[in-house]
Amino acid sequence: MGPLEGKVAVVSGAARGQGRAHAVHLAREGADIIAMDICADIDTVHYPLATPEDLDETVTEIKRLGRRVVATRTDVRDPTAVAAAIDSGVAELGRLDIVVANAGIAMYDAADTMSAQSWHDMIDTNLTGVWTVCRGAMPHMIEGGRGGAMVLISSVAAHVGMLHLSHYSAAKAGVVGLMRALAVELAPHMIRVNTIHPTSVNTAMIINEGTYDLLVPGSGPAARHGANEVPDEVAKAFKGINAMPIAWVEPQDISEAVVFLASESGRYVSGTQLSVDAGAAAK
Ligand SMILES: NC(=O)c1ccc[n+]([C@@H]2O[C@H](COP(=O)([O-])OP(=O)(O)OC[C@H]3O[C@@H](n4cnc5c(N)ncnc54)[C@H](O)[C@@H]3O)[C@@H](O)[C@H]2O)c1
């Protein structure tokens, strides 16, 4: 029996990257999963978001572990759609114990030339989209009367200023404020709320030419790189973000923190910001 046997977790942005890793890791520990992802692109984002096939692969991996899963194509910017997706997941799986509000986007816009659309897409997805998932989950968790845990995925960018990420940093810092308020408001129900702050993580969000070009101007779209090949000078620039001499962490490193906060091991941990950032914010 895994430590999360009998529990149900909702994970947003579950089709690929960290979201898939969290969903699969929680399932391995025994939880059934309500998975949601937009599975479509957003115009202002410079790299492709997940596809329906990505979400199918997450479902397959969860089922292979013998766990149940309810997956929907849901945009976290839409509170009504998110609530409906969570309601139908709870109707099928019977309860809700854990929230991992993970869906997010990143794009690089200089503060002085950023379009209003870019700002709104970022705040709507990375801040409002965290609220919609918490809001959709709360009635079920409170009504369940068994407590629970919410893990909100923020970023090292909530703690340090980063180039061309003013909208992203504002959203991720906003998630900390939301977390603190919810931690206080939901504490009487024994529902804990915490944030995780990853440094660069090896996913499609940052392993793309737009990021390469930001870190090492001229290394991006103009240059030619193999599919999974990160140019040396770019890897070196990624390394410069962290205190430890590594370029990035893996999605599983964040999943370990998610499972700790979601499980009995973290039963009195609430209102905290857990950095998994190779010392980046301490620099
Ligand atoms: N990769 C990094 O370096 C890094 C660092 C710190 C924090 N984060 C955060 O981690 C989280 C996961 O990102 P990732 O690295 O796995 O990137 P990713 O792009 O691989 O995954 C993000 C997922 O969210 C989904 N998504 C995007 N907008 C959505 C919307 N409106 N509604 C529903 N789903 C949506 C995408 O389709 C995708 O499947 C994000 O919140 C991100 O900001 C990432």
Ligand as a Chemical Component Dictionary entry (heavy atoms), coordinates in Angstrom:
data_LIG
# 
_chem_comp.id                   LIG 
_chem_comp.type                 NON-POLYMER 
_chem_comp.pdbx_formal_charge   0 
_chem_comp.three_letter_code    LIG 
# 
loop_
_chem_comp_atom.comp_id 
_chem_comp_atom.atom_id 
_chem_comp_atom.alt_atom_id 
_chem_comp_atom.type_symbol 
_chem_comp_atom.charge 
_chem_comp_atom.model_Cartn_x 
_chem_comp_atom.model_Cartn_y 
_chem_comp_atom.model_Cartn_z 
_chem_comp_atom.pdbx_ordinal 
LIG N1  N1  N 0  10.256 24.524 -16.568 1  
LIG C1  C1  C 0  10.747 25.413 -15.726 2  
LIG O1  O1  O 0  11.919 25.815 -15.811 3  
LIG C2  C2  C 0  9.902  25.927 -14.586 4  
LIG C3  C3  C 0  10.537 26.572 -13.506 5  
LIG C4  C4  C 0  9.775  27.033 -12.449 6  
LIG C5  C5  C 0  8.413  26.857 -12.439 7  
LIG N2  N2  N 1  7.816  26.235 -13.509 8  
LIG C6  C6  C 0  6.362  26.059 -13.455 9  
LIG O2  O2  O 0  6.066  24.675 -13.468 10 
LIG C7  C7  C 0  4.761  24.474 -14.017 11 
LIG C8  C8  C 0  4.800  23.355 -15.049 12 
LIG O3  O3  O 0  5.578  23.757 -16.167 13 
LIG P1  P1  P 0  6.475  22.728 -17.036 14 
LIG O4  O4  O 0  7.874  23.075 -16.784 15 
LIG O5  O5  O -1 6.030  21.335 -16.794 16 
LIG O6  O6  O 0  6.114  23.210 -18.524 17 
LIG P2  P2  P 0  5.265  22.492 -19.683 18 
LIG O7  O7  O 0  5.055  23.530 -20.714 19 
LIG O8  O8  O 0  5.928  21.233 -20.096 20 
LIG O9  O9  O 0  3.892  22.100 -18.967 21 
LIG C9  C9  C 0  2.878  23.036 -18.692 22 
LIG C10 C10 C 0  1.545  22.370 -18.986 23 
LIG O10 O10 O 0  0.494  23.295 -18.670 24 
LIG C11 C11 C 0  -0.464 23.250 -19.734 25 
LIG N3  N3  N 0  -1.177 24.533 -19.796 26 
LIG C12 C12 C 0  -0.699 25.737 -20.169 27 
LIG N4  N4  N 0  -1.668 26.667 -20.135 28 
LIG C13 C13 C 0  -2.795 26.036 -19.731 29 
LIG C14 C14 C 0  -4.130 26.459 -19.503 30 
LIG N5  N5  N 0  -4.516 27.730 -19.700 31 
LIG N6  N6  N 0  -5.021 25.546 -19.066 32 
LIG C15 C15 C 0  -4.666 24.251 -18.852 33 
LIG N7  N7  N 0  -3.419 23.790 -19.068 34 
LIG C16 C16 C 0  -2.492 24.676 -19.497 35 
LIG C17 C17 C 0  0.361  22.986 -20.984 36 
LIG O11 O11 O 0  -0.406 22.469 -22.051 37 
LIG C18 C18 C 0  1.404  21.995 -20.458 38 
LIG O12 O12 O 0  0.955  20.653 -20.563 39 
LIG C19 C19 C 0  4.318  25.825 -14.563 40 
LIG O13 O13 O 0  3.449  26.461 -13.638 41 
LIG C20 C20 C 0  5.617  26.599 -14.660 42 
LIG O14 O14 O 0  5.424  27.989 -14.589 43 
LIG C21 C21 C 0  8.531  25.771 -14.573 44 
# 
loop_
_chem_comp_bond.comp_id 
_chem_comp_bond.atom_id_1 
_chem_comp_bond.atom_id_2 
_chem_comp_bond.value_order 
_chem_comp_bond.pdbx_ordinal 
LIG N1  C1  SING 1  
LIG C1  O1  DOUB 2  
LIG C1  C2  SING 3  
LIG C2  C3  SING 4  
LIG C2  C21 DOUB 5  
LIG C3  C4  DOUB 6  
LIG C4  C5  SING 7  
LIG C5  N2  DOUB 8  
LIG N2  C6  SING 9  
LIG N2  C21 SING 10 
LIG C6  O2  SING 11 
LIG C6  C20 SING 12 
LIG O2  C7  SING 13 
LIG C7  C8  SING 14 
LIG C7  C19 SING 15 
LIG C8  O3  SING 16 
LIG O3  P1  SING 17 
LIG P1  O4  DOUB 18 
LIG P1  O5  SING 19 
LIG P1  O6  SING 20 
LIG O6  P2  SING 21 
LIG P2  O7  DOUB 22 
LIG P2  O8  SING 23 
LIG P2  O9  SING 24 
LIG O9  C9  SING 25 
LIG C9  C10 SING 26 
LIG C10 O10 SING 27 
LIG C10 C18 SING 28 
LIG O10 C11 SING 29 
LIG C11 N3  SING 30 
LIG C11 C17 SING 31 
LIG N3  C12 SING 32 
LIG N3  C16 SING 33 
LIG C12 N4  DOUB 34 
LIG N4  C13 SING 35 
LIG C13 C14 SING 36 
LIG C13 C16 DOUB 37 
LIG C14 N5  SING 38 
LIG C14 N6  DOUB 39 
LIG N6  C15 SING 40 
LIG C15 N7  DOUB 41 
LIG N7  C16 SING 42 
LIG C17 O11 SING 43 
LIG C17 C18 SING 44 
LIG C18 O12 SING 45 
LIG C19 O13 SING 46 
LIG C19 C20 SING 47 
LIG C20 O14 SING 48 
# 
